[in-house]
Amino acid sequence: MLALTTFYMFAEVLGAWWTGSLALLADAGHMFTDVAALVLALTAVWFGSRPATSRKTFGYYRLEIIAALVNGVTLVVISILIFYGAYERWLSPPVINSEPMIAVASGGLVVNLICAWILHGRHEIDLNLRGAWMHVIGDALGSVAAILAGVFMSLFGWYSADAVFSVVISLLIIWGSVRLIKESTNVLLEGTPAHINLAAVEEAILNTRGVDDVHDLHVWTITSGREALSAHVIHAHSISQPDLLRELRTKLHDRFGVDHLTIQMETPDFEDETFHFCHAGTACFRSERS
């Protein structure tokens, strides 16, 4: 993907210079960010595969999330720059050589569709790859915009189409990028994963035989596809802790896909709010729901 994108990025820069098309130059700009995004994604994957150390006990998994955030912000910035260029072109639309523009943009679309096919499927579960996929899709949309603008200019002589289609595609890219930024920020802020209902997790724990109460319940994402949970579980004296832990682990994994659990087992006489990270974290959660 990196080789294909880099090669055609230079082809589109030359094509934009030859035809004078902003839409084609915008598409080349998106391809440049594709190259940067792919390099960033590859670097994050490489770092993420490194083992944990005494200083980085979770390893470098979060670098993939940071890469996704950077890619999302970059897409928004590029789109804003295209808005400015489109505004200037709308005020004074230049004459553009539309036929070569259509040909170059069509080649760019083919390259982007190949890259999107390579990433198909993986982007749904990996924020880092979703960032790269978003760049590719944004670039493909940019190619479609350049083709349509070229067609309108060739058939009707409407040279403002170059600016109009650039703005439309930039708006679509921003819409997708904002979602990527929100999801990656939520991971970095240790927010509850969007696909997990914290109330349902609490209920599942409370409905386990032998559990009297639960507090300091937290669920967060380490990196894409890796969720973690910590909780303080209060149980009766007569309950076997190993059996209860085994049942809780199996239930939380099967129902919610959480495979990294840290559960502190407590009896009613042991509970001490002095050691709570969040005073009655579950109670705070309940008050939010009410």
Backbone hydrogen bonds in HBPLUS format (Angstrom, degrees):
<---DONOR---> <-ACCEPTOR-->    atom                        ^
c    i                          cat <-CA-CA->   ^        H-A-AA   ^      H-
h    n   atom  resd res      DA  || num        DHA   H-A  angle D-A-AA Bond
n    s   type  num  typ     dist DA aas  dist angle  dist       angle   num
A0005-THR N   A0001-MET O   2.91 MM   4  5.99 168.9  1.92 153.2 156.6     1
A0006-THR N   A0002-LEU O   2.99 MM   4  6.02 161.1  2.03 145.1 150.6     2
A0007-PHE N   A0003-ALA O   3.08 MM   4  6.18 166.0  2.10 148.9 152.8     3
A0008-TYR N   A0004-LEU O   3.08 MM   4  6.32 169.0  2.10 152.4 155.2     4
A0009-MET N   A0005-THR O   2.89 MM   4  5.93 137.5  2.07 142.3 153.8     5
A0010-PHE N   A0006-THR O   3.45 MM   4  6.75 158.8  2.49 149.0 150.8     6
A0011-ALA N   A0007-PHE O   3.33 MM   4  6.65 150.0  2.42 137.9 146.4     7
A0012-GLU N   A0008-TYR O   2.91 MM   4  6.13 152.5  1.99 146.9 152.4     8
A0013-VAL N   A0009-MET O   3.01 MM   4  6.31 150.7  2.10 146.9 155.1     9
A0014-LEU N   A0010-PHE O   3.10 MM   4  6.30 163.5  2.13 147.8 151.3    10
A0015-GLY N   A0011-ALA O   2.93 MM   4  6.13 150.1  2.03 138.8 148.3    11
A0016-ALA N   A0012-GLU O   2.75 MM   4  5.93 153.7  1.82 147.6 153.6    12
A0017-TRP N   A0013-VAL O   3.01 MM   4  6.23 155.2  2.08 145.2 151.9    13
A0018-TRP N   A0014-LEU O   2.92 MM   4  6.09 151.9  2.00 144.9 152.9    14
A0019-THR N   A0015-GLY O   2.91 MM   4  6.05 164.2  1.93 150.4 154.1    15
A0020-GLY N   A0016-ALA O   2.73 MM   4  5.32 143.8  1.86 137.6 147.3    16
A0097-ASN N   A0019-THR O   3.23 MM  78  4.68 160.1  2.28 131.9 135.0    17
A0025-LEU N   A0021-SER O   3.09 MM   4  6.25 149.3  2.19 133.0 141.7    18
A0026-ALA N   A0022-LEU O   2.64 MM   4  5.87 155.4  1.70 155.2 162.5    19
A0027-ASP N   A0023-ALA O   2.96 MM   4  6.15 148.1  2.06 136.5 145.2    20
A0028-ALA N   A0024-LEU O   2.91 MM   4  6.21 149.3  2.00 141.0 149.5    21
A0029-GLY N   A0025-LEU O   2.78 MM   4  6.09 147.4  1.89 143.7 153.7    22
A0030-HIS N   A0026-ALA O   2.87 MM   4  6.21 149.5  1.96 145.8 153.7    23
A0031-MET N   A0027-ASP O   2.93 MM   4  6.23 148.1  2.03 140.6 150.0    24
A0032-PHE N   A0028-ALA O   2.88 MM   4  6.23 143.5  2.01 142.9 153.0    25
A0033-THR N   A0029-GLY O   3.06 MM   4  6.44 155.0  2.12 145.2 151.2    26
A0034-ASP N   A0030-HIS O   2.79 MM   4  6.10 138.4  1.96 140.2 153.4    27
A0035-VAL N   A0031-MET O   2.94 MM   4  6.28 153.8  2.01 147.8 152.7    28
A0036-ALA N   A0032-PHE O   3.05 MM   4  6.43 163.6  2.08 149.9 153.6    29
A0037-ALA N   A0033-THR O   2.72 MM   4  5.84 155.6  1.78 144.7 152.4    30
A0038-LEU N   A0034-ASP O   2.80 MM   4  6.00 157.1  1.85 153.1 158.6    31
A0039-VAL N   A0035-VAL O   2.99 MM   4  6.23 160.2  2.03 150.4 155.8    32
A0040-LEU N   A0036-ALA O   2.90 MM   4  6.08 159.4  1.94 147.6 153.8    33
A0041-ALA N   A0037-ALA O   2.78 MM   4  5.95 156.6  1.83 146.1 153.1    34
A0042-LEU N   A0038-LEU O   2.87 MM   4  6.00 161.3  1.91 147.9 152.7    35
A0043-THR N   A0039-VAL O   2.95 MM   4  6.11 158.3  1.99 146.2 152.5    36
A0044-ALA N   A0040-LEU O   2.90 MM   4  6.10 158.0  1.95 148.0 154.2    37
A0045-VAL N   A0041-ALA O   2.93 MM   4  6.15 155.2  1.99 147.1 153.8    38
A0046-TRP N   A0042-LEU O   2.93 MM   4  6.15 157.7  1.98 146.7 153.0    39
A0047-PHE N   A0043-THR O   2.90 MM   4  6.16 165.5  1.92 153.5 156.9    40
A0048-GLY N   A0044-ALA O   2.73 MM   4  5.77 155.0  1.79 143.9 152.4    41
A0049-SER N   A0045-VAL O   3.10 MM   4  6.23 131.0  2.35 139.2 149.2    42
A0049-SER N   A0046-TRP O   3.32 MM   3  5.40 140.1  2.49  96.2 106.5    43
A0050-ARG N   A0047-PHE O   2.99 MM   3  5.39 159.5  2.04 111.9 118.6    44
A0053-THR N   A0056-LYS O   2.94 MM   3  4.89 157.8  1.99 120.7 124.7    45
A0059-GLY N   A0056-LYS O   2.90 MM   3  5.01 158.7  1.95 110.4 115.6    46
A0063-LEU N   A0060-TYR O   3.12 MM   3  5.75 156.2  2.18 117.2 123.8    47
A0064-GLU N   A0061-TYR O   3.11 MM   3  6.02 153.7  2.18 125.7 130.1    48
A0065-ILE N   A0062-ARG O   2.98 MM   3  5.13 123.5  2.31 100.1 114.3    49
A0066-ILE N   A0062-ARG O   2.98 MM   4  6.36 158.1  2.03 154.3 160.8    50
A0067-ALA N   A0063-LEU O   2.90 MM   4  6.08 153.9  1.97 144.1 151.1    51
A0068-ALA N   A0064-GLU O   3.10 MM   4  6.34 149.6  2.19 137.0 144.7    52
A0069-LEU N   A0065-ILE O   2.96 MM   4  6.29 155.4  2.02 149.4 155.9    53
A0070-VAL N   A0066-ILE O   2.91 MM   4  6.18 163.7  1.94 154.4 158.3    54
A0071-ASN N   A0067-ALA O   2.96 MM   4  6.14 159.4  2.01 147.5 153.2    55
A0072-GLY N   A0068-ALA O   2.98 MM   4  6.20 155.7  2.04 146.7 153.1    56
A0073-VAL N   A0069-LEU O   3.00 MM   4  6.26 165.5  2.02 155.7 158.8    57
A0074-THR N   A0070-VAL O   2.92 MM   4  6.05 158.8  1.97 148.6 155.1    58
A0075-LEU N   A0071-ASN O   3.09 MM   4  6.28 156.0  2.15 146.5 151.7    59
A0076-VAL N   A0072-GLY O   3.27 MM   4  6.59 154.6  2.34 145.1 151.2    60
A0077-VAL N   A0073-VAL O   3.02 MM   4  6.34 162.1  2.06 154.7 159.2    61
A0078-ILE N   A0074-THR O   2.94 MM   4  6.16 166.8  1.96 156.3 159.5    62
A0079-SER N   A0075-LEU O   3.02 MM   4  6.15 157.1  2.07 144.3 150.7    63
A0080-ILE N   A0076-VAL O   3.01 MM   4  6.29 152.9  2.09 149.1 156.0    64
A0081-LEU N   A0077-VAL O   3.07 MM   4  6.38 155.4  2.13 150.0 156.4    65
A0082-ILE N   A0078-ILE O   3.01 MM   4  6.32 147.4  2.12 144.8 154.1    66
A0083-PHE N   A0079-SER O   2.96 MM   4  6.31 147.4  2.07 144.3 153.2    67
A0084-TYR N   A0080-ILE O   3.20 MM   4  6.57 155.7  2.26 147.4 152.1    68
A0085-GLY N   A0081-LEU O   3.12 MM   4  6.46 162.4  2.16 147.6 151.9    69
A0086-ALA N   A0082-ILE O   2.80 MM   4  5.99 155.6  1.86 152.6 159.8    70
A0087-TYR N   A0083-PHE O   2.91 MM   4  6.15 151.2  1.99 149.5 157.1    71
A0088-GLU N   A0084-TYR O   3.20 MM   4  6.54 159.7  2.24 150.4 154.4    72
A0089-ARG N   A0085-GLY O   3.07 MM   4  6.30 154.8  2.13 143.9 151.2    73
A0090-TRP N   A0086-ALA O   2.79 MM   4  5.97 142.9  1.93 145.8 156.2    74
A0091-LEU N   A0087-TYR O   3.22 MM   4  6.49 152.4  2.30 146.5 152.0    75
A0092-SER N   A0088-GLU O   3.22 MM   4  6.47 147.5  2.33 140.3 149.0    76
A0098-SER N   A0096-ILE O   3.02 MM   2  5.54 112.9  2.48 112.0  95.3    77
A0102-ILE N   A0098-SER O   2.93 MM   4  6.20 152.5  2.01 154.6 160.0    78
A0103-ALA N   A0099-GLU O   3.22 MM   4  6.55 159.0  2.27 149.1 154.4    79
A0104-VAL N   A0100-PRO O   2.93 MM   4  6.17 167.6  1.94 157.0 159.2    80
A0105-ALA N   A0101-MET O   2.95 MM   4  6.04 166.7  1.97 151.3 155.6    81
A0106-SER N   A0102-ILE O   2.92 MM   4  6.01 148.7  2.02 143.3 151.7    82
A0107-GLY N   A0103-ALA O   3.16 MM   4  6.46 153.6  2.23 145.2 151.3    83
A0108-GLY N   A0104-VAL O   3.05 MM   4  6.40 152.9  2.13 146.5 154.3    84
A0109-LEU N   A0105-ALA O   2.94 MM   4  6.23 147.9  2.04 145.1 153.6    85
A0110-VAL N   A0106-SER O   3.11 MM   4  6.43 155.6  2.18 147.3 152.7    86
A0111-VAL N   A0107-GLY O   3.10 MM   4  6.41 162.4  2.13 150.6 154.7    87
A0112-ASN N   A0108-GLY O   2.98 MM   4  6.19 161.5  2.01 149.8 154.8    88
A0113-LEU N   A0109-LEU O   2.92 MM   4  6.10 154.2  1.98 149.6 156.6    89
A0114-ILE N   A0110-VAL O   3.06 MM   4  6.31 153.2  2.13 148.5 155.3    90
A0115-CYS N   A0111-VAL O   3.06 MM   4  6.38 158.4  2.11 147.7 153.4    91
A0116-ALA N   A0112-ASN O   2.83 MM   4  6.05 157.7  1.88 149.6 155.9    92
A0117-TRP N   A0113-LEU O   2.98 MM   4  6.11 149.3  2.07 140.8 148.7    93
A0118-ILE N   A0114-ILE O   3.05 MM   4  6.38 147.6  2.16 143.9 152.6    94
A0119-LEU N   A0115-CYS O   3.16 MM   4  6.49 150.3  2.25 146.3 153.4    95
A0120-HIS N   A0116-ALA O   2.99 MM   4  5.95 112.9  2.45 135.7 152.3    96
A0120-HIS N   A0117-TRP O   3.25 MM   3  4.96 149.0  2.35  93.8 102.9    97
A0124-GLU N   A0121-GLY O   3.29 MM   3  5.81 156.7  2.35 111.1 117.4    98
A0125-ILE N   A0122-ARG O   3.18 MM   3  5.86 160.1  2.22 119.1 124.0    99
A0130-ARG N   A0126-ASP O   2.80 MM   4  6.00 141.3  1.95 145.0 157.8   100
A0131-GLY N   A0127-LEU O   2.93 MM   4  6.16 146.1  2.05 143.5 150.7   101
A0132-ALA N   A0128-ASN O   3.29 MM   4  6.73 154.5  2.36 143.2 149.1   102
A0133-TRP N   A0129-LEU O   2.75 MM   4  5.96 157.5  1.80 146.6 154.0   103
A0134-MET N   A0130-ARG O   2.72 MM   4  5.88 151.9  1.79 146.9 154.3   104
A0135-HIS N   A0131-GLY O   3.18 MM   4  6.45 150.2  2.27 140.9 147.9   105
A0136-VAL N   A0132-ALA O   3.07 MM   4  6.43 156.5  2.12 147.0 153.3   106
A0137-ILE N   A0133-TRP O   2.83 MM   4  6.11 165.4  1.85 157.6 161.1   107
A0138-GLY N   A0134-MET O   2.83 MM   4  5.90 159.1  1.87 145.0 151.7   108
A0139-ASP N   A0135-HIS O   2.88 MM   4  6.06 149.2  1.98 143.3 152.0   109
A0140-ALA N   A0136-VAL O   2.84 MM   4  6.15 150.2  1.92 145.9 154.8   110
A0141-LEU N   A0137-ILE O   2.87 MM   4  6.16 158.9  1.91 152.6 157.7   111
A0142-GLY N   A0138-GLY O   2.93 MM   4  6.13 145.5  2.05 137.2 147.4   112
A0143-SER N   A0139-ASP O   2.91 MM   4  6.25 145.5  2.03 144.5 153.4   113
A0144-VAL N   A0140-ALA O   2.98 MM   4  6.34 154.1  2.04 146.6 153.6   114
A0145-ALA N   A0141-LEU O   2.84 MM   4  6.13 156.6  1.90 148.3 154.9   115
A0146-ALA N   A0142-GLY O   2.93 MM   4  6.16 154.6  2.00 144.2 150.9   116
A0147-ILE N   A0143-SER O   2.90 MM   4  6.17 154.3  1.97 147.5 154.6   117
A0148-LEU N   A0144-VAL O   2.90 MM   4  6.17 168.4  1.91 155.7 158.2   118
A0149-ALA N   A0145-ALA O   2.83 MM   4  5.97 160.2  1.87 149.2 155.5   119
A0150-GLY N   A0146-ALA O   2.92 MM   4  6.04 154.4  1.99 141.0 148.2   120
A0151-VAL N   A0147-ILE O   2.92 MM   4  6.23 151.4  2.00 148.2 156.3   121
A0152-PHE N   A0148-LEU O   2.96 MM   4  6.23 165.3  1.99 154.4 157.3   122
A0153-MET N   A0149-ALA O   2.96 MM   4  6.15 157.3  2.02 148.6 155.1   123
A0154-SER N   A0150-GLY O   2.86 MM   4  5.95 153.8  1.92 145.0 152.6   124
A0155-LEU N   A0151-VAL O   2.90 MM   4  6.03 161.9  1.93 153.9 158.0   125
A0156-PHE N   A0152-PHE O   2.90 MM   4  5.59 157.2  1.95 139.1 146.8   126
A0157-GLY N   A0153-MET O   2.96 MM   4  4.32 132.7  2.19 110.6 118.7   127
A0161-ALA N   A0158-TRP O   3.21 MM   3  5.89 163.0  2.24 114.3 119.5   128
A0162-ASP N   A0159-TYR O   3.42 MM   3  6.02 156.4  2.48 111.3 115.1   129
A0163-ALA N   A0160-SER O   3.07 MM   3  5.48 123.8  2.40 107.4 119.2   130
A0164-VAL N   A0160-SER O   3.06 MM   4  6.37 165.8  2.08 154.7 159.2   131
A0165-PHE N   A0161-ALA O   2.99 MM   4  5.95 177.3  1.99 152.5 153.4   132
A0167-VAL N   A0163-ALA O   3.13 MM   4  6.39 154.8  2.19 150.9 156.1   133
A0168-VAL N   A0164-VAL O   3.12 MM   4  6.43 162.4  2.15 152.2 156.9   134
A0169-ILE N   A0165-PHE O   3.12 MM   4  6.20 170.5  2.13 148.3 150.6   135
A0170-SER N   A0166-SER O   3.06 MM   4  6.16 153.6  2.14 140.8 148.7   136
A0171-LEU N   A0167-VAL O   3.00 MM   4  6.23 151.7  2.08 150.6 157.3   137
A0172-LEU N   A0168-VAL O   3.20 MM   4  6.55 153.5  2.27 145.6 152.3   138
A0173-ILE N   A0169-ILE O   2.97 MM   4  6.27 153.7  2.05 149.7 157.1   139
A0174-ILE N   A0170-SER O   2.95 MM   4  6.18 158.9  1.99 149.1 154.4   140
A0175-TRP N   A0171-LEU O   3.04 MM   4  6.24 156.5  2.10 145.7 151.8   141
A0176-GLY N   A0172-LEU O   3.23 MM   4  6.55 156.9  2.29 145.9 150.4   142
A0177-SER N   A0173-ILE O   2.88 MM   4  6.05 152.4  1.96 148.4 157.4   143
A0178-VAL N   A0174-ILE O   2.92 MM   4  6.03 157.0  1.97 155.7 158.8   144
A0180-LEU N   A0176-GLY O   3.26 MM   4  6.58 155.7  2.32 143.1 149.6   145
A0181-ILE N   A0177-SER O   2.86 MM   4  6.14 158.2  1.91 155.0 160.9   146
A0182-LYS N   A0178-VAL O   2.91 MM   4  6.14 159.8  1.95 149.9 155.1   147
A0183-GLU N   A0179-ARG O   2.99 MM   4  6.21 162.9  2.02 151.5 155.4   148
A0184-SER N   A0180-LEU O   3.03 MM   4  6.18 167.7  2.05 151.2 154.7   149
A0185-THR N   A0181-ILE O   2.90 MM   4  5.95 156.3  1.96 146.9 154.2   150
A0186-ASN N   A0182-LYS O   2.96 MM   4  6.08 152.0  2.04 143.0 150.6   151
A0187-VAL N   A0183-GLU O   3.16 MM   4  6.47 148.6  2.26 143.4 151.0   152
A0188-LEU N   A0184-SER O   3.06 MM   4  6.35 160.6  2.10 147.8 152.6   153
A0189-LEU N   A0185-THR O   2.89 MM   4  6.10 141.0  2.04 146.5 157.4   154
A0191-GLY N   A0186-ASN O   2.78 MM   5  5.04 163.4  1.81 168.1 162.7   155
A0190-GLU N   A0187-VAL O   3.02 MM   3  5.06 158.2  2.07 108.2 111.8   156
A0196-ILE N   A0193-PRO O   3.08 MM   3  5.51 166.2  2.10 117.5 121.3   157
A0200-ALA N   A0197-ASN O   3.01 MM   3  5.28 121.5  2.37 102.2 116.6   158
A0201-VAL N   A0197-ASN O   3.04 MM   4  6.43 150.6  2.13 150.4 159.4   159
A0202-GLU N   A0198-LEU O   2.95 MM   4  6.20 163.3  1.98 150.7 154.5   160
A0203-GLU N   A0199-ALA O   2.95 MM   4  6.15 158.1  2.00 143.6 149.9   161
A0204-ALA N   A0200-ALA O   2.92 MM   4  6.08 153.8  1.99 143.5 150.4   162
A0205-ILE N   A0201-VAL O   3.08 MM   4  6.37 154.1  2.15 149.5 155.8   163
A0206-LEU N   A0202-GLU O   2.96 MM   4  6.21 166.4  1.98 154.2 158.0   164
A0207-ASN N   A0203-GLU O   2.92 MM   4  6.01 143.3  2.06 145.6 154.8   165
A0208-THR N   A0205-ILE O   3.15 MM   3  5.42 160.6  2.19 111.9 114.7   166
A0211-VAL N   A0208-THR O   3.10 MM   3  5.78 166.2  2.12 144.2 145.1   167
A0212-ASP N   A0234-ILE O   2.74 MM  22  5.49 160.7  1.78 150.4 155.6   168
A0213-ASP N   A0234-ILE O   3.33 MM  21  5.10 157.6  2.38 132.3 133.2   169
A0234-ILE N   A0213-ASP O   2.89 MM  21  5.10 166.1  1.90 142.6 146.5   170
A0215-HIS N   A0232-HIS O   2.99 MM  17  5.34 157.9  2.04 149.0 156.2   171
A0232-HIS N   A0215-HIS O   2.95 MM  17  5.34 164.7  1.97 170.1 166.2   172
A0218-HIS N   A0230-SER O   2.88 MM  12  5.34 162.7  1.91 163.1 164.6   173
A0230-SER N   A0218-HIS O   2.95 MM  12  5.34 157.1  2.00 149.2 155.0   174
A0220-TRP N   A0228-ALA O   3.00 MM   8  5.47 159.5  2.05 148.1 154.4   175
A0228-ALA N   A0220-TRP O   2.80 MM   8  5.47 165.8  1.82 161.4 163.8   176
A0222-ILE N   A0226-ARG O   2.85 MM   4  5.61 162.9  1.88 169.9 175.8   177
A0226-ARG N   A0223-THR O   2.89 MM   3  5.40 157.2  1.94 149.5 146.5   178
A0229-LEU N   A0260-HIS O   2.90 MM  31  6.35 150.4  1.98 160.1 165.8   179
A0262-THR N   A0229-LEU O   2.84 MM  33  6.24 148.7  1.93 151.8 162.3   180
A0231-ALA N   A0262-THR O   3.10 MM  31  6.68 145.3  2.22 153.6 159.5   181
A0264-GLN N   A0231-ALA O   2.86 MM  33  6.28 163.9  1.89 161.0 164.5   182
A0233-VAL N   A0264-GLN O   2.85 MM  31  6.11 156.9  1.90 154.6 162.4   183
A0266-GLU N   A0233-VAL O   2.78 MM  33  5.88 158.1  1.82 160.7 157.4   184
A0235-HIS N   A0266-GLU O   2.79 MM  31  6.25 153.4  1.86 163.7 170.6   185
A0239-ILE N   A0236-ALA O   3.29 MM   3  5.68 164.3  2.32 111.4 116.0   186
A0244-LEU N   A0240-SER O   3.01 MM   4  6.23 160.4  2.05 156.5 162.6   187
A0245-LEU N   A0241-GLN O   2.85 MM   4  5.98 166.3  1.87 161.1 164.6   188
A0246-ARG N   A0242-PRO O   2.98 MM   4  6.11 157.0  2.04 143.8 150.2   189
A0247-GLU N   A0243-ASP O   3.00 MM   4  6.22 156.6  2.06 144.6 150.7   190
A0248-LEU N   A0244-LEU O   2.92 MM   4  6.13 163.7  1.94 153.7 158.0   191
A0249-ARG N   A0245-LEU O   2.89 MM   4  6.02 164.3  1.92 151.4 155.9   192
A0250-THR N   A0246-ARG O   3.05 MM   4  6.19 164.9  2.07 147.3 151.2   193
A0251-LYS N   A0247-GLU O   2.98 MM   4  6.11 165.5  2.00 149.2 153.6   194
A0252-LEU N   A0248-LEU O   2.92 MM   4  6.01 173.2  1.93 156.5 158.4   195
A0253-HIS N   A0249-ARG O   3.02 MM   4  6.04 150.0  2.12 143.5 151.7   196
A0254-ASP N   A0250-THR O   2.93 MM   4  6.01 166.8  1.95 151.0 155.0   197
A0255-ARG N   A0251-LYS O   2.95 MM   4  5.97 163.9  1.97 152.9 157.3   198
A0256-PHE N   A0252-LEU O   3.10 MM   4  5.50 148.8  2.20 123.8 133.1   199
A0257-GLY N   A0253-HIS O   2.90 MM   4  4.46 135.4  2.10 118.1 125.0   200
A0270-PHE N   A0267-THR O   2.86 MM   3  5.22 149.3  1.95 114.1 124.2   201
A0271-GLU N   A0267-THR O   3.29 MM   4  6.54 144.7  2.43 161.4 171.2   202
A0275-PHE N   A0272-ASP O   3.23 MM   3  6.19 160.4  2.27 127.0 128.9   203
A0276-HIS N   A0273-GLU O   3.15 MM   3  5.17 169.0  2.16 109.2 111.4   204
A0281-GLY N   A0278-CYS O   3.01 MM   3  4.85 113.6  2.46 146.9 129.5   205
A0283-ALA N   A0280-ALA O   2.83 MM   3  5.10 117.6  2.23 103.0 119.8   206
A0284-CYS N   A0280-ALA O   2.94 MM   4  6.35 153.8  2.01 157.1 165.5   207
A0285-PHE N   A0281-GLY O   3.05 MM   4  6.29 152.4  2.13 140.2 147.9   208
A0286-ARG N   A0282-THR O   2.84 MM   4  6.17 147.3  1.94 144.7 153.8   209
A0287-SER N   A0283-ALA O   2.97 MM   4  6.27 154.1  2.04 150.2 156.4   210
A0288-GLU N   A0284-CYS O   3.12 MM   4  6.43 146.8  2.23 144.5 152.9   211
A0289-ARG N   A0285-PHE O   3.19 MM   4  6.53 152.9  2.27 144.5 151.2   212
A0290-SER N   A0286-ARG O   2.97 MM   4  6.27 151.8  2.05 148.9 157.0   213
